[in-house]
Amino acid sequence: MRRRPATTLAALTALTALTAAVTTGCSSDDDKPDPLRDGQWALDALKMPDAWTTDRGDDTVIAVVDTGVDLDHPDLKGRLVDGYDFVDDDAEPKDLNGHGTHVAGIAAAHTDNGIGVAGGAPGAKIMPVRVLGADGSGTNDDITKGIVWAAQHGADVINLSLGESGLMARLLKGGILNQAISAANAKGAVVVAAAGNDSTILQPYALDTPVLVVNAAGENGAPASFTNFGARNAVSAPGVDILSTLPTYTTKETLRNTSGYGQLSGTSMASPYVSAVAALLHRQGLSPAAIMKTIRDTASNPQNLPKLGLGNVDAAAAVKAAKDAKNQ
């Protein structure tokens, strides 16, 4: 499989243009089916709808530390809280690549509003933190600042879909992000990170770094061919042909498709699904350590496939376990 350039994003360039008509106005109703929901196989694989009967992650803040977000996307407006742009050093983290918008929609797109897709944590908020430029690359300094800033400004969950091989190599050599992740965890944030897409065994973070690493699986639950694996206590989530939001203007990921929606594949897509589950558990009153433990303990890997780590995440089982523990 061809690698993308060093320090670029964990998503593969498997973008599929969608021709479905999408409403461009933002509805205030929360009882209208999302027209593209049938294309979101991952929500059902994760048993998200069952989990939503207990909690939808209301007002939990998920920081997307990435390329920014389409701030005017009709399926994300109303879901955003203030963020920051560490690339241009301003308070407008506009996505000039497309990757961050896709990740944000997976985590918490507006749901049941009659527009586009559903998010994994329908009641959660997105904090866009731009640390990667239009080409998808970024510096250790900006990424570190972004993680710490998100935790200091109220992020409950921090998603890092940054798992490309070049970045991982820097992490292994210098470990600079390990400190930022630990600082964020100490502030009360759960940090969820993509494993990367080189189909290789890799322990990307120091063993004592409090981070939940996510591998990618396909629709049949088997490991994705491209997923990295081997990180200690990693879990897996859907990461193949994932339908989500994309910028409504031209970017690197939307050269042939400005409909506002499309498919991407990669561990970058798996990670925000797990961030969404973490948001549901945060609403149950769990600590960051308890959230990670609950997700790990309820993951399923009956065949003990190494590339799945501890197994595929089960949102319904995780939320039930948290609820049962709270009622004891």
C-alpha positions as CSV (number, residue, x, y, z in Angstrom):
1,M,0.0,0.0,0.0
2,R,1.4,3.4,-1.0
3,R,2.3,5.6,2.0
4,R,1.3,9.3,2.1
5,P,4.1,11.8,2.7
6,A,5.7,11.9,6.1
7,T,3.8,13.7,8.8
8,T,0.6,13.8,6.8
9,L,-2.8,12.6,8.0
10,A,-3.9,9.1,8.9
11,A,-6.8,9.0,6.4
12,L,-6.4,7.2,3.1
13,T,-7.4,9.0,-0.1
14,A,-10.4,6.8,-0.7
15,L,-12.8,9.7,-1.3
16,T,-16.0,8.8,-3.0
17,A,-18.1,11.6,-4.4
18,L,-21.7,11.5,-3.4
19,T,-24.4,12.8,-5.7
20,A,-27.3,12.6,-3.2
21,A,-29.2,15.9,-2.9
22,V,-28.5,17.5,0.5
23,T,-30.5,20.3,2.1
24,T,-28.4,23.4,2.5
25,G,-30.4,25.1,5.2
26,C,-30.0,24.2,8.9
27,S,-33.1,23.0,10.5
28,S,-33.9,23.6,14.2
29,D,-35.9,20.4,14.4
30,D,-34.4,17.3,16.0
31,D,-36.9,14.8,14.7
32,K,-36.3,14.7,11.0
33,P,-34.3,11.6,9.7
34,D,-30.9,12.3,8.3
35,P,-31.1,11.5,4.5
36,L,-27.7,9.9,4.3
37,R,-28.0,7.8,7.5
38,D,-28.5,4.5,5.6
39,G,-24.9,4.9,4.3
40,Q,-23.5,5.0,7.8
41,W,-22.9,1.3,8.4
42,A,-20.4,2.1,11.2
43,L,-23.0,3.5,13.6
44,D,-24.9,0.2,13.5
45,A,-21.7,-1.9,13.8
46,L,-20.8,0.1,17.0
47,K,-24.4,-0.3,18.3
48,M,-24.6,3.4,18.7
49,P,-28.4,3.7,18.4
50,D,-28.8,1.3,21.3
51,A,-26.3,3.4,23.3
52,W,-28.3,6.6,22.5
53,T,-31.3,5.2,24.4
54,T,-29.2,5.8,27.6
55,D,-27.2,8.8,26.7
56,R,-26.4,11.0,23.7
57,G,-23.4,12.9,25.1
58,D,-25.2,16.1,25.7
59,D,-22.8,19.1,26.0
60,T,-19.7,17.0,26.3
61,V,-16.9,18.8,24.4
62,I,-14.9,16.8,21.9
63,A,-11.8,18.6,20.7
64,V,-10.8,17.7,17.1
65,V,-7.1,18.5,17.0
66,D,-6.7,18.4,13.3
67,T,-6.9,20.5,10.1
68,G,-9.7,22.6,11.4
69,V,-13.4,22.4,10.5
70,D,-15.8,23.9,7.9
71,L,-17.2,26.4,10.3
72,D,-20.3,27.0,8.2
73,H,-21.2,23.4,7.4
74,P,-25.0,23.0,7.8
75,D,-24.5,19.7,9.6
76,L,-22.0,21.1,12.1
77,K,-23.4,24.6,12.7
78,G,-24.8,24.6,16.2
79,R,-22.4,21.8,17.3
80,L,-19.3,24.0,17.5
81,V,-17.7,25.8,20.5
82,D,-14.9,28.3,20.2
83,G,-11.6,26.8,19.0
84,Y,-8.2,28.1,17.8
85,D,-5.9,28.0,14.8
86,F,-2.3,27.3,15.7
87,V,-1.2,27.3,12.1
88,D,-2.3,30.9,11.4
89,D,-2.3,32.0,15.0
90,D,-5.9,33.3,15.1
91,A,-9.3,32.3,16.4
92,E,-10.8,31.0,13.1
93,P,-9.8,27.4,12.7
94,K,-11.1,27.0,9.1
95,D,-10.4,23.7,7.4
96,L,-8.4,24.1,4.3
97,N,-7.8,20.4,3.8
98,G,-11.0,18.5,4.5
99,H,-9.8,15.9,7.0
100,G,-10.8,17.7,10.2
101,T,-14.3,18.3,8.9
102,H,-14.7,14.6,8.2
103,V,-13.5,13.7,11.6
104,A,-15.8,16.2,13.3
105,G,-18.8,14.9,11.5
106,I,-18.1,11.3,12.6
107,A,-17.8,12.4,16.2
108,A,-20.8,14.8,16.5
109,A,-22.6,15.9,13.3
110,H,-26.1,17.3,14.0
111,T,-28.4,14.3,14.1
112,D,-32.1,13.9,13.2
113,N,-32.2,17.4,11.7
114,G,-33.2,16.3,8.2
115,I,-29.7,17.1,6.8
116,G,-26.9,14.8,5.8
117,V,-25.5,12.4,8.3
118,A,-25.7,11.5,12.0
119,G,-22.9,11.9,14.5
120,G,-21.6,9.3,16.9
121,A,-22.4,11.5,19.9
122,P,-25.5,13.5,18.8
123,G,-25.6,15.7,21.8
124,A,-21.9,16.5,22.0
125,K,-20.1,19.7,21.0
126,I,-17.1,20.0,18.7
127,M,-14.1,22.2,19.6
128,P,-12.1,22.8,16.4
129,V,-8.3,23.1,17.0
130,R,-6.3,23.6,13.9
131,V,-2.7,22.3,14.1
132,L,-2.3,21.0,10.5
133,G,-2.1,23.0,7.4
134,A,-3.8,22.7,4.0
135,D,-1.4,19.9,3.0
136,G,-2.2,18.0,6.1
137,S,1.2,18.5,7.7
138,G,2.0,20.0,11.1
139,T,4.8,20.7,13.6
140,N,5.3,19.0,16.9
141,D,5.1,22.4,18.5
142,D,1.7,23.3,17.1
143,I,0.2,19.9,17.8
144,T,1.5,20.0,21.4
145,K,0.1,23.5,21.9
146,G,-3.2,22.4,20.4
147,I,-3.6,19.4,22.8
148,V,-2.8,21.5,25.9
149,W,-5.0,24.4,24.8
150,A,-7.9,22.1,24.2
151,A,-7.6,20.7,27.7
152,Q,-7.2,24.1,29.3
153,H,-10.3,25.4,27.5
154,G,-12.7,22.7,28.6
155,A,-12.4,19.7,26.2
156,D,-13.7,16.6,27.8
157,V,-12.4,14.3,25.0
158,I,-9.5,15.1,22.7
159,N,-9.3,13.3,19.3
160,L,-6.0,12.9,17.6
161,S,-6.4,11.5,14.1
162,L,-2.7,12.1,13.4
163,G,-1.4,8.6,13.0
164,E,0.8,8.8,9.8
165,S,4.2,7.1,9.9
166,G,6.3,10.2,9.9
167,L,4.6,11.6,12.9
168,M,4.7,8.3,14.7
169,A,8.5,8.1,14.1
170,R,8.9,11.6,15.7
171,L,6.8,10.5,18.6
172,L,8.9,7.4,19.2
173,K,12.2,9.3,19.0
174,G,11.3,12.4,21.0
175,G,8.2,11.6,22.9
176,I,7.2,15.3,23.0
177,L,3.5,14.6,22.5
178,N,3.4,12.1,25.4
179,Q,3.9,15.0,27.8
180,A,1.1,17.0,26.2
181,I,-1.3,14.0,26.4
182,S,-0.4,13.4,30.0
183,A,-1.1,17.0,30.8
184,A,-4.4,16.9,29.1
185,N,-5.4,13.7,31.0
186,A,-4.4,15.4,34.2
187,K,-6.9,18.2,33.3
188,G,-9.6,15.6,33.0
189,A,-9.7,15.0,29.3
190,V,-9.8,11.6,27.6
191,V,-7.3,11.4,24.7
192,V,-8.1,9.1,21.8
193,A,-5.6,8.6,19.0
194,A,-5.5,6.9,15.6
195,A,-3.0,4.0,15.2
196,G,-1.9,4.8,11.7
197,N,-2.2,3.2,8.3
198,D,1.0,1.3,7.4
199,S,-0.1,-2.2,8.3
200,T,2.7,-2.5,10.7
201,I,3.3,-3.4,14.4
202,L,3.9,-0.1,16.3
203,Q,3.8,1.1,19.9
204,P,3.4,4.8,19.1
205,Y,3.3,6.3,22.6
206,A,5.2,5.7,25.8
207,L,3.6,2.8,27.8
208,D,2.7,5.1,30.6
209,T,1.0,7.7,28.4
210,P,-2.7,7.8,29.2
211,V,-4.0,7.5,25.6
212,L,-6.5,5.2,24.0
213,V,-5.1,4.0,20.6
214,V,-7.6,3.0,17.9
215,N,-7.0,0.5,15.1
216,A,-9.4,0.3,12.1
217,A,-11.9,-2.5,11.1
218,G,-14.1,-3.1,8.1
219,E,-17.8,-3.6,7.8
220,N,-17.4,-7.4,8.6
221,G,-15.6,-6.6,11.8
222,A,-12.3,-7.9,10.5
223,P,-9.2,-5.7,10.7
224,A,-8.7,-3.2,7.9
225,S,-5.8,-4.2,5.6
226,F,-4.0,-0.9,6.2
227,T,-4.3,-0.6,10.0
228,N,-1.3,-0.4,12.3
229,F,-1.6,-2.6,15.4
230,G,0.4,-3.6,18.4
231,A,-0.2,-0.6,20.6
232,R,-0.7,-1.6,24.2
233,N,-4.4,-2.0,25.1
234,A,-5.6,-0.6,21.7
235,V,-9.1,-1.2,20.5
236,S,-10.7,-1.2,17.0
237,A,-13.5,0.7,15.4
238,P,-15.0,1.1,11.9
239,G,-12.5,2.8,9.5
240,V,-13.4,1.7,6.0
241,D,-15.6,3.7,3.6
242,I,-16.8,6.0,6.3
243,L,-19.4,8.5,5.3
244,S,-19.2,11.9,7.0
245,T,-19.1,15.7,6.5
246,L,-16.6,17.4,4.2
247,P,-16.1,21.1,3.4
248,T,-18.7,22.7,1.1
249,Y,-15.8,24.5,-0.7
250,T,-12.7,23.2,-2.6
251,T,-9.9,21.7,-0.5
252,K,-7.4,18.9,-0.9
253,E,-10.1,16.3,0.0
254,T,-12.9,17.9,-2.0
255,L,-11.3,18.6,-5.4
256,R,-14.0,16.6,-7.2
257,N,-16.8,16.8,-4.6
258,T,-18.1,19.9,-2.8
259,S,-21.5,18.3,-1.9
260,G,-20.5,18.6,1.8
261,Y,-20.3,14.8,2.3
262,G,-18.1,11.9,1.2
263,Q,-16.3,8.7,2.2
264,L,-12.8,8.4,3.6
265,S,-11.0,5.3,5.0
266,G,-8.3,5.2,7.7
267,T,-7.6,4.9,11.4
268,S,-8.4,8.6,11.4
269,M,-12.0,7.7,10.8
270,A,-12.0,5.0,13.5
271,S,-10.6,7.3,16.2
272,P,-13.5,9.8,16.3
273,Y,-16.1,7.0,16.7
274,V,-14.3,6.0,19.8
275,S,-14.1,9.6,20.9
276,A,-17.9,9.7,20.5
277,V,-18.3,6.6,22.8
278,A,-16.0,8.3,25.3
279,A,-18.3,11.3,25.2
280,L,-21.3,9.1,26.0
281,L,-19.4,7.7,29.0
282,H,-18.3,11.1,30.2
283,R,-22.0,11.9,30.6
284,Q,-22.2,8.9,32.9
285,G,-19.8,10.6,35.3
286,L,-16.8,8.4,34.6
287,S,-13.2,9.6,35.0
288,P,-10.8,9.5,32.0
289,A,-9.2,6.4,33.4
290,A,-12.6,4.7,33.9
291,I,-13.8,5.7,30.5
292,M,-10.8,4.1,28.8
293,K,-11.1,1.0,31.0
294,T,-14.8,0.6,30.2
295,I,-14.3,0.9,26.5
296,R,-11.4,-1.6,26.6
297,D,-13.3,-4.1,28.9
298,T,-16.4,-4.2,26.7
299,A,-14.5,-4.5,23.4
300,S,-15.0,-7.8,21.6
301,N,-12.4,-10.0,19.9
302,P,-13.7,-13.6,20.0
303,Q,-11.1,-14.8,17.5
304,N,-8.2,-13.0,19.3
305,L,-7.1,-11.4,16.1
306,P,-3.9,-9.4,16.9
307,K,-4.7,-6.5,14.5
308,L,-8.0,-5.8,16.4
309,G,-6.1,-5.3,19.7
310,L,-8.5,-5.8,22.6
311,G,-11.3,-5.9,20.0
312,N,-14.1,-4.0,18.3
313,V,-15.7,-1.3,20.4
314,D,-19.3,-1.9,21.5
315,A,-20.9,1.4,22.4
316,A,-24.1,-0.2,23.8
317,A,-22.1,-2.6,26.1
318,A,-19.9,0.2,27.3
319,V,-22.7,2.6,28.2
320,K,-24.6,-0.3,29.9
321,A,-21.5,-1.2,31.9
322,A,-21.1,2.4,33.0
323,K,-24.8,2.7,34.0
324,D,-24.7,-0.6,35.9
325,A,-21.6,0.5,37.8
326,K,-23.3,3.8,38.7
327,N,-26.4,2.0,40.0
328,Q,-24.5,-0.4,42.2
